[in-house]
Amino acid sequence: MPRDTFDHQLNSLQEAIVRMGGSVDVALDRSIHALVERDPEEAHRVIADDLLTNQAQHDIEERCIVLLATQQPMARDLRVIVAILNIVVELERIGDYAEGIGKIALRLIPEPVLKPLIDIPRMAVVARGMVTDSIRAFMERDATLARSVAEGDDEVDALTDQVYRELLTYMLDDPKTIERATHLMWVSHNLERSADRATNIAERVVQLVTGEIEELNP
């Protein structure tokens, strides 16, 4: 395969990563919208669209395998392909977390509202920003931007603790709120894990750029 054809295919794979990252960002946004606005149609769309995210992962992985099997990538190209294979796994899991929030939204919609949702939407905004920045850092090979992603992870962790403490208070004051509060804890957990996955992508970017394995949020 001529070098320009190989470069075209590699660039196409990276563009597919951008599209997949955009898809999971939208999925997170829609899942929180479904939760806050109590919108069952939006929740169902998030759940259904997870199949598209899974298919995108499989397609990208298959294309990577074909490149590895039919070509002899140079070391720098091999590192990019390995990074792509790792990143798609992280993005697929973020899509799963969005799907999980959509399912929780469906469970909560018929129930009375437990409390105004303030911190959970804030968590979602930060987590989505981390996903976007980690993908941009990959495309631009920007290790500095990748390292900054971990700062968002600290904020999400702090908000998670705040949400847990508040929901525990509701549960202790009124046992009838336990099920609804538990579901909201699961939402918080899914957002916290999404932020962790974005941090994993950022760590992969740092390794790609510097050649060093660096834990960004020990």
Buried (B, 14 or more C-beta within 10 A) or exposed (E): EEEEEBEEBBEEBBEBBBEBBBBBBBBBBBBBBBBBEBBBEBBBBBBEBBEEBBEBBEBBBEBBEEBBEEBEBEEEBBBBBBBBBBBBBBBBBBBBBBBBBBBBBBEBBEEEEBBEBEBBBBBBBBBBBBBBBBBBBBEEEBBEBBBBBBBBBEBBBEBBEBBBEBBEEBBEEEEEBEEBBEBBBBBBBBBBBBBBBBBBBBBBBBBBBEEEEBEBBE
